[in-house]
Amino acid sequence: MTPDTNENKVKQGFSDLMKQESVTKALGFIEKDHERTVKEQIALTEIPAPPFKEQKRAEDYMRRLRELGLEDVQMDDEGNVFGVRRGKGQGPKIFVSAHLDTVFPEGTDTTVREDKDILYAPGIGDDTRGLAELLAVVRAFNEADIPNSGDIIFGGTVGEEGAGDLRGVKAFFNEHDDIDAFISMDGPGFDHITYLATGSFRYTITYNGPGGHSFGDFGTPSATHALGRAIADIADLQTAKDPKTTFSVGEVTGGTSVNAIAQEASMTVDLRSNDAEALSELESRFLEIVRKAADDENKRWEDDRLVVEIERFGNRAPASQSPDAPIVQIAAAAVEAIGGKPKLGDPSSTDSNYPMSLGIPSVTIGLGGEFGGAHTLEEWHHPKDGHLAIQKSFMTILGLSGMENVSGNLLKK
């Protein structure tokens, strides 16, 4: 089937959906229900969800999913929570999620402050707004009694941020091999669609040596000197602009005193690319550098006691889809259905990375309102016109799942 033919099919499918009284009812309900969505957004924000400690928020979210009447609501071994809205026919099976975790460490004050309709709190937008919008979508399906054709799994995932390394979505898809499409509700812009995935490898590199007194034991290999050699060579790496390929030394630690030869020194490093081959090549060059730095430090002092430990703690696969892929066209048609103009975004790193790398159609669709200060203590969100994103998400999900006796087969099962 040619892209043009598929595009026409999607447009006709959405035209049919928009003529349905139940769909019109659902869209109207979403707008009237938005105040409740904001209240849930505030309530969820004030339940801290630090990295690897999302359980309290997850338990609360599981309760909310149950109250919405979803079936088989559960928490899996990784900490994801989800439930099912059963389909009325034989449509594709969809997983829709927002991520439960925030970047903020345990002890961060997440009390929400409101000033001139703007909400201020760490995590108020990323991705707590997504969690609240997802609940609003489920309410709209219930209120209008929409007969979705395929099963829709709604839930919250853990470990999307930072060192979480997408552990939640990886665990989910490793346990479920029957999912036909995935939607992540995350990021600003109700009209924004992310359909390409930036990959990343993250490392902790640690140099260990014998250490000693800076004067008395001079001539002993130094962990900080080895680390410095590595950082200098990493900084001189040349990478492609297209596909965009990047590197960064993040945290640096080491040494015990100004007059001590360092026994230990370490760094964390982030390697990224929009292309799997380019990322693999960068990784090889990087690993050669960190090993050579240890060798050079030992050779400098004719020693062999300094060693390097290499730990990869992050692995997000790059992946791509055609802009003509049915899931991308469906998401774009959903934006157009509510009067917006779809924006296909640059590659990014989101929960969609993993299922997309498995060949499962996946998109990350943006949230409503205005956002600022993400990943800072000054994060804020203005929910003005935020219902538009919820309406868009509702239409995207319905377009993917299909509506029994109205629209189907826009996405193959």
Salt bridges, closest charged atoms under 4 A:
GLU7 OE2 - LYS11 NZ 3.50
GLU31 OE2 - HIS387 NE2 3.86
ASP33 OD2 - ARG139 NH2 2.81
GLU35 OE2 - LYS39 NZ 3.81
GLU40 OE2 - ARG64 NH1 3.11
GLU40 OE1 - ARG139 NH1 2.76
GLU54 OE1 - ARG167 NH2 2.75
ASP60 OD1 - ARG63 NH2 2.87
ASP60 OD2 - ARG64 NE 2.60
GLU67 OE2 - ARG63 NH1 2.95
GLU71 OE1 - ARG86 NE 3.09
ASP72 OD2 - ARG86 NH2 2.51
GLU78 OE2 - ARG167 NH1 3.00
ASP101 OD1 - HIS99 ND1 3.13
GLU106 OE1 - LYS53 NZ 2.44
ASP126 OD1 - HIS99 NE2 3.15
ASP126 OD2 - HIS375 NE2 2.89
GLU133 OE2 - ARG129 NE 2.67
ASP151 OD2 - ARG86 NH1 3.51
GLU160 OE1 - HIS99 NE2 3.24
GLU161 OE2 - HIS99 NE2 3.72
GLU161 OE2 - HIS375 NE2 3.34
ASP165 OD2 - LYS170 NZ 3.04
ASP178 OD2 - LYS93 NZ 2.77
ASP186 OD2 - HIS99 NE2 3.43
ASP191 OD2 - LYS343 NZ 3.65
ASP270 OD1 - ARG202 NE 2.90
ASP270 OD2 - ARG272 NE 2.88
GLU283 OE2 - ARG312 NH1 2.89
ASP296 OD2 - LYS292 NZ 2.67
GLU297 OE2 - HIS225 ND1 3.92
GLU297 OE1 - ARG229 NE 2.91
ASP303 OD2 - ARG305 NH2 2.87
